[in-house]
């Protein structure tokens, strides 16, 4: 049984608009503020900018069943490209964010069983780790970082710096959050765990001074940690009746 309201409630819409206004205001103002130093910037993005921005995905979650998700994702991807070419960085950034979110929600429709989501959560960390350390993501971030930033979603800090999540990072973030809603897992705790794990990647990447850190292993760990006992009870084989 699924639990997914067909429309956003008025309080939810009001909360979404309020958080959107705060996020947009920050993204407009932050580049014009004085730099605050590396670790202060890391604290700001990990504790505030990333969680508040991703809160929008949680607030918009009831839209995950809409029929227009796939065309909306395609349209937003084109809008992001056009905005980037026009030099409209803010519009491009949010178009990329919602294109990835809508794509993740639509992609979940292809999953018939909760077990499929668990399998993906176990497989994508390995794929992402190989890609970041030795695969195409490594080549792009090492030799063509401007290509990565042109498609990645930025979370800005004072002075114009930013932390980034790639489109797959946001796509699977949205997919796992929607899966928690669809199969009545712990939606809020899933959001808390996955968001916290993404913030943790920012801290670890800078503490270890690495050019790129695979984020999907942290995402999968957050999803599984928030729902592990429920997943175990739902997916373990039923016992045959005795006698």
Backbone torsions as a table, in degrees:
resi	resn	phi	psi	omega
1	UNK	NA	137.2	-178.8
2	UNK	-102.1	150.2	175.0
3	UNK	-123.9	98.1	-176.9
4	UNK	-150.4	104.2	178.6
5	UNK	-58.3	143.0	-176.9
6	UNK	-75.0	-24.7	179.9
7	UNK	-136.6	159.9	176.1
8	UNK	-75.0	135.6	175.7
9	UNK	-72.4	160.7	-179.4
10	UNK	-60.3	-46.1	176.7
11	UNK	-59.6	-36.2	-179.3
12	UNK	-69.4	-40.8	176.8
13	UNK	-61.2	-44.8	179.6
14	UNK	-61.4	-42.4	178.3
15	UNK	-64.6	-41.2	179.3
16	UNK	-62.1	-44.3	-179.8
17	UNK	-65.8	-39.3	179.3
18	UNK	-65.3	-47.6	-179.8
19	UNK	-65.8	-38.2	177.4
20	UNK	-60.2	-42.3	179.4
21	UNK	-63.1	-41.5	178.9
22	UNK	-64.4	-44.8	-177.8
23	UNK	-64.7	-47.4	-179.4
24	UNK	-62.8	-42.3	178.7
25	UNK	-60.0	-41.7	178.9
26	UNK	-64.1	-44.8	-178.0
27	UNK	-65.6	-26.5	177.2
28	UNK	-79.1	-41.9	-172.5
29	UNK	-83.0	-39.0	-171.0
30	UNK	-52.9	-43.2	-179.3
31	UNK	-62.8	-19.3	-177.5
32	UNK	-95.8	-1.6	178.5
33	UNK	-85.4	161.5	177.8
34	UNK	-71.4	141.2	175.3
35	UNK	-57.3	146.8	-174.7
36	UNK	-114.3	6.8	-177.6
37	UNK	94.1	154.7	-172.2
38	UNK	-58.3	-55.7	-172.6
39	UNK	-74.3	-27.7	171.1
40	UNK	-65.9	-40.1	177.9
41	UNK	-65.2	-40.2	178.4
42	UNK	-62.8	-42.8	178.8
43	UNK	-62.1	-40.5	-179.0
44	UNK	-65.4	-46.1	-176.6
45	UNK	-71.8	-36.4	-176.7
46	UNK	-77.2	-35.8	-175.1
47	UNK	-94.1	-19.8	-173.9
48	UNK	-131.4	-58.5	-170.2
49	UNK	-63.5	-50.0	-179.1
50	UNK	-66.9	-48.3	178.7
51	UNK	-61.4	-42.1	-177.9
52	UNK	-68.9	-39.0	178.1
53	UNK	-64.7	-44.8	-179.6
54	UNK	-73.0	-15.2	173.1
55	UNK	-60.8	-28.7	177.6
56	UNK	-60.4	-35.4	179.6
57	UNK	-66.2	-42.1	177.4
58	UNK	-63.1	-43.4	-178.2
59	UNK	-66.8	-32.2	-179.1
60	UNK	-89.2	3.9	-172.7
61	UNK	-55.7	-35.1	178.5
62	UNK	-59.1	-16.5	178.0
63	UNK	-77.6	-1.8	-172.3
64	UNK	-65.3	-15.8	-179.1
65	UNK	-97.9	2.7	-176.3
66	UNK	-66.7	145.8	-178.0
67	UNK	-73.2	-22.6	-173.6
68	UNK	-88.1	10.7	-174.1
69	UNK	-60.5	-46.7	-176.9
70	UNK	-66.1	-50.7	176.7
71	UNK	-62.4	-32.8	177.6
72	UNK	-65.8	-40.7	178.3
73	UNK	-62.8	-43.6	178.3
74	UNK	-64.6	-42.5	179.2
75	UNK	-64.3	-40.5	179.0
76	UNK	-68.4	-35.4	176.5
77	UNK	-62.8	-41.9	176.7
78	UNK	-66.4	-39.3	177.8
79	UNK	-63.6	-37.7	177.4
80	UNK	-63.7	-42.2	179.0
81	UNK	-63.9	-46.6	-179.6
82	UNK	-63.6	-40.3	-179.9
83	UNK	-66.1	-39.1	177.9
84	UNK	-63.8	-43.1	179.4
85	UNK	-65.3	-30.9	179.4
86	UNK	-84.4	-6.5	-179.5
87	UNK	83.2	17.1	179.3
88	UNK	-94.5	80.3	-172.6
89	UNK	-62.4	-41.2	-177.5
90	UNK	-64.7	-47.5	178.7
91	UNK	-62.0	-41.2	179.5
92	UNK	-63.0	-40.3	-177.2
93	UNK	-62.8	-45.7	-178.3
94	UNK	-76.4	-28.4	173.0
95	UNK	-64.8	-41.0	177.2
96	UNK	-64.6	-41.5	179.9
97	UNK	-58.5	-52.1	-175.0
98	UNK	-76.6	-25.9	172.3
99	UNK	-61.5	-44.5	179.3
100	UNK	-68.6	-39.7	179.1
101	UNK	-63.5	-48.9	-179.2
102	UNK	-64.6	-36.6	177.1
103	UNK	-63.8	-40.8	178.1
104	UNK	-64.5	-42.0	178.5
105	UNK	-65.8	-40.3	177.8
106	UNK	-66.8	-40.9	-178.2
107	UNK	-59.5	-32.8	-179.7
108	UNK	-61.8	-25.0	179.6
109	UNK	-62.1	-22.5	179.9
110	UNK	-78.2	-9.4	-178.0
111	UNK	-93.0	118.7	-178.6
112	UNK	-90.3	-24.8	-176.5
113	UNK	-131.3	151.6	175.5
114	UNK	-61.1	-32.1	-179.9
115	UNK	-60.6	-30.4	178.4
116	UNK	-64.3	-39.2	179.3
117	UNK	-64.6	-41.5	179.8
118	UNK	-64.4	-41.0	177.8
119	UNK	-60.1	-45.6	178.4
120	UNK	-61.8	-41.3	179.6
121	UNK	-62.8	-26.2	179.1
122	UNK	-88.0	-24.2	-174.8
123	UNK	-91.2	-43.2	-172.0
124	UNK	-63.9	-27.4	175.9
125	UNK	-59.7	-40.9	179.8
126	UNK	-66.3	-44.5	-180.0
127	UNK	-62.3	-44.2	-178.6
128	UNK	-67.0	-40.9	179.9
129	UNK	-62.2	-42.6	178.4
130	UNK	-64.5	-42.4	-178.6
131	UNK	-65.0	-40.7	-177.1
132	UNK	-74.0	-37.8	-174.3
133	UNK	-90.1	-32.1	-176.6
134	UNK	-137.9	-5.6	-172.5
135	UNK	-103.2	-154.7	-175.4
136	UNK	-63.2	-35.6	178.8
137	UNK	-63.4	-39.8	177.7
138	UNK	-61.4	-44.6	-179.2
139	UNK	-63.2	-40.3	-178.1
140	UNK	-70.0	-48.2	-177.0
141	UNK	-70.1	-25.4	-179.2
142	UNK	-84.1	-43.0	-171.8
143	UNK	-110.9	-19.0	-177.3
144	UNK	-140.1	58.5	-174.8
145	UNK	-61.4	-29.7	178.9
146	UNK	-64.5	-27.7	175.9
147	UNK	-68.1	-42.9	179.0
148	UNK	-62.2	-47.5	-178.0
149	UNK	-66.6	-23.7	179.5
150	UNK	-71.9	-22.8	-179.8
151	UNK	-111.1	-17.7	-177.0
152	UNK	-79.2	160.9	178.2
153	UNK	-95.9	127.5	-175.8
154	UNK	-96.0	145.3	173.1
155	UNK	-123.6	101.1	-164.6
156	UNK	-82.4	155.4	177.8
157	UNK	-125.7	167.3	179.2
158	UNK	-55.1	135.6	179.9
159	UNK	96.0	-6.9	175.2
160	UNK	101.2	-5.4	174.7
161	UNK	-71.1	170.9	-177.6
162	UNK	-158.8	152.5	164.9
163	UNK	-100.7	154.0	-173.0
164	UNK	-129.4	146.2	166.5
165	UNK	-122.1	134.7	177.6
166	UNK	-74.8	160.5	178.4
167	UNK	-53.1	-41.8	177.4
168	UNK	-62.6	-33.4	178.7
169	UNK	-61.7	-42.9	-179.7
170	UNK	-75.5	-37.4	179.6
171	UNK	-59.3	-49.4	-178.3
172	UNK	-73.6	-28.5	172.8
173	UNK	-58.3	-48.7	179.6
174	UNK	-65.8	-39.0	-179.0
175	UNK	-63.7	-47.4	-178.7
176	UNK	-66.3	-38.3	178.7
177	UNK	-65.0	-42.2	177.8
178	UNK	-66.8	-35.6	177.4
179	UNK	-63.9	-39.4	176.7
180	UNK	-60.9	-37.5	177.9
181	UNK	-72.0	-44.6	-175.6
182	UNK	-63.4	-41.0	-177.0
183	UNK	-103.6	20.3	173.4
184	UNK	54.1	50.7	171.5
185	UNK	-92.1	-161.3	-178.1
186	UNK	-90.1	92.8	-172.3
187	UNK	-64.6	-51.9	-176.6
188	UNK	-65.1	-44.5	179.8
189	UNK	-66.8	-31.2	174.2
190	UNK	-63.8	-43.3	177.5
191	UNK	-62.4	-45.4	-179.3
192	UNK	-61.1	-47.2	-175.9
193	UNK	-66.9	-45.8	-177.6
194	UNK	-68.9	-40.8	178.3
195	UNK	-65.1	-43.0	177.6
196	UNK	-61.1	-38.0	178.4
197	UNK	-66.9	-39.7	177.4
198	UNK	-65.6	-39.1	176.1
199	UNK	-63.8	-37.3	179.2
200	UNK	-64.2	-34.7	178.7
201	UNK	-62.0	-35.4	178.3
202	UNK	-63.0	-44.3	-179.5
203	UNK	-64.9	-48.4	-176.8
204	UNK	-65.4	-42.4	-178.7
205	UNK	-59.2	-40.1	-179.7
206	UNK	-79.1	-35.2	178.3
207	UNK	-66.6	-37.1	179.6
208	UNK	-86.0	-9.0	-179.9
209	UNK	54.4	51.2	177.0
210	UNK	-107.6	148.7	-177.4
211	UNK	-68.7	-30.4	179.8
212	UNK	-154.6	141.0	-179.6
213	UNK	-125.9	127.9	179.2
214	UNK	-63.4	124.6	-176.0
215	UNK	-90.7	-27.5	-174.5
216	UNK	-65.1	-33.0	173.7
217	UNK	-59.3	-39.3	177.7
218	UNK	-66.9	-40.0	179.1
219	UNK	-61.8	-48.8	-179.7
220	UNK	-61.1	-41.4	178.5
221	UNK	-61.3	-41.3	178.3
222	UNK	-62.6	-44.5	179.4
223	UNK	-62.9	-46.4	-177.5
224	UNK	-70.3	-36.6	179.8
225	UNK	-66.6	-38.7	-178.0
226	UNK	-70.7	-24.1	-172.3
227	UNK	-129.1	13.1	-171.7
228	UNK	-55.1	-47.0	-177.8
229	UNK	-66.8	-37.8	178.0
230	UNK	-66.5	-42.6	179.4
231	UNK	-63.4	-39.9	179.7
232	UNK	-62.4	-44.2	-178.3
233	UNK	-69.3	-36.1	-177.8
234	UNK	-74.0	-33.0	-169.2
235	UNK	-103.1	-13.0	-179.4
236	UNK	-69.5	146.7	-178.8
237	UNK	-62.0	140.7	178.2
238	UNK	-71.7	142.3	179.3
239	UNK	-75.6	138.3	175.9
240	UNK	-72.2	143.8	178.9
241	UNK	-63.5	138.9	-179.4
242	UNK	-76.4	157.5	176.7
243	UNK	82.5	NA	NA
